[in-house]
């Protein structure tokens, strides 16, 4: 089914034609969507399954239960480019091969975070893992929508600095 054919689908028809991965993603032809929230991402250069794997990998590298999946999607969507697609696909293949050695169909099929983290630890010296980990630091934590989750109010220079804005408030002692 092409993307143009999917535009005329009802929600029910769409859900009938996608496969659920775990409890958080629906994967279709050329897109992934959240099952518990209103978000979707249309892939351009990566297979939908590979993109969903990147999102899960991002969540496993920087796990925050309070951060919704759409912020992880935003953090990895830069890898859905023509320049990065081949390297990402190769890295995802290695993740899936490692999962198969443990008796799973794919990395996404691994239900336990502990199993996925074990695979990531075994790959942490690879250029693929280092590229992902490094890109996620800024890709995830530079999103202004994520800052309030951590209690960060953003930069303070434009507001006169931290000294007069609670820096010396030590009522927590």
C-alpha positions in Angstrom: 0.0 0.0 0.0 1.4 3.4 -1.0 1.4 6.5 1.1 -1.1 8.1 -1.2 -3.5 5.1 -0.9 -3.3 5.4 2.9 -4.4 9.0 3.0 -8.0 8.0 2.3 -8.2 5.4 5.0 -10.4 5.5 8.1 -8.7 5.1 11.5 -10.2 1.6 11.7 -8.9 0.6 8.3 -5.5 2.0 9.1 -5.2 0.1 12.4 -6.3 -3.1 10.6 -3.4 -2.8 8.2 -0.5 -2.1 10.6 1.4 -4.3 13.0 1.7 -3.5 16.7 5.2 -3.6 18.2 5.1 -4.1 21.9 2.7 -1.7 23.4 4.0 1.6 22.0 4.3 1.5 18.2 2.2 0.7 15.2 4.3 0.1 12.2 2.8 0.5 8.7 4.2 1.0 5.2 6.3 4.1 5.4 5.3 5.3 8.9 5.1 4.6 12.6 2.6 5.8 15.0 2.1 5.8 18.8 -0.6 3.6 20.2 -1.3 5.6 23.3 -0.9 9.1 22.0 -1.7 11.2 18.9 1.5 11.2 17.0 2.9 9.6 13.9 6.0 9.9 11.8 6.2 9.3 8.0 9.6 7.8 7.2 11.5 9.1 4.1 14.6 7.0 3.7 14.5 4.3 6.4 12.2 1.4 6.6 9.4 1.9 9.2 10.7 -1.1 11.2 14.2 0.4 11.3 12.9 3.8 12.4 10.9 2.2 15.1 14.0 0.3 16.2 15.9 3.6 16.4 13.1 5.0 18.7 13.3 2.0 20.9 17.1 2.1 21.0 16.9 5.8 22.0 14.5 5.0 24.8 16.8 2.2 25.9 20.0 4.4 25.9 18.3 7.3 27.7 15.3 5.8 29.5 12.9 8.3 31.0 9.4 7.0 31.7 8.0 10.5 31.9 9.2 11.5 28.4 6.6 10.5 25.7 7.7 8.6 22.6 7.1 11.6 20.3 10.1 13.3 21.9 12.3 10.3 21.2 10.9 10.3 17.6 12.0 14.0 17.3 15.4 13.1 18.6 16.1 10.4 16.0 14.3 11.8 12.9 17.5 13.4 11.7 18.8 9.9 11.0 16.0 9.4 8.5 18.1 11.0 5.7 19.6 9.8 2.5 23.1 10.4 3.9 22.6 8.3 7.1 20.1 5.6 5.9 22.7 3.0 4.8 24.8 3.3 8.0 21.6 3.2 10.2 20.3 0.2 8.3 23.6 -1.7 8.8 23.5 -0.9 12.5 19.9 -2.0 12.9 20.8 -5.2 11.1 23.5 -5.8 13.7 21.0 -5.1 16.5 18.6 -7.6 15.0 21.3 -10.2 14.5 22.2 -9.9 18.2 18.6 -10.3 19.1 18.2 -13.4 17.0 21.2 -15.0 18.7 19.2 -14.6 21.9 16.2 -16.3 20.4 14.1 -13.3 19.4 12.8 -12.3 16.0 14.3 -8.7 16.2 15.4 -6.1 18.6 11.9 -4.7 18.8 10.6 -8.2 19.6 12.6 -8.2 22.8 10.0 -7.5 25.5 12.4 -6.9 28.4 14.4 -3.8 28.5 17.2 -5.7 30.3 17.7 -8.0 27.3 17.9 -5.0 24.9 20.3 -3.1 27.2 22.5 -6.2 27.3 22.7 -6.1 23.5 23.5 -2.4 23.5 26.2 -2.9 26.1 27.8 -5.5 23.8 27.8 -2.9 21.0 28.8 0.2 23.0 32.2 0.4 21.4 30.8 0.3 17.8 30.7 3.5 15.7 26.9 3.0 15.2 26.2 3.0 19.0 28.5 5.9 19.6 26.9 7.9 16.8 23.5 7.3 18.2 24.4 8.0 21.8 26.2 11.2 20.9 23.4 12.5 18.7 20.7 11.7 21.3 22.3 13.8 23.9 21.4 17.0 22.0 18.6 15.5 20.0 16.6 14.6 23.1 17.7 17.1 25.8 17.7 20.2 23.6 13.9 20.0 23.0 12.2 22.8 24.9 9.2 20.6 25.4 11.3 18.2 27.4 12.8 20.7 29.8 9.8 21.1 32.1 9.8 17.4 32.7 13.2 17.8 34.4 12.4 21.1 36.1 14.7 23.0 33.8 13.4 26.5 33.0 15.8 27.1 30.1 18.6 29.6 29.8 18.5 32.6 32.1 20.9 35.1 30.5 18.0 36.9 28.8 16.2 37.1 32.1 19.1 38.5 34.1 20.9 35.4 35.1 20.4 32.8 37.8 21.7 34.8 40.8 18.4 36.8 41.1 16.2 34.0 40.0 16.4 31.4 42.8 20.1 30.5 42.6 20.6 31.5 46.2 17.3 30.0 47.4 18.5 27.1 49.6 15.3 26.3 51.4 15.9 22.7 50.6 18.7 22.5 53.3 
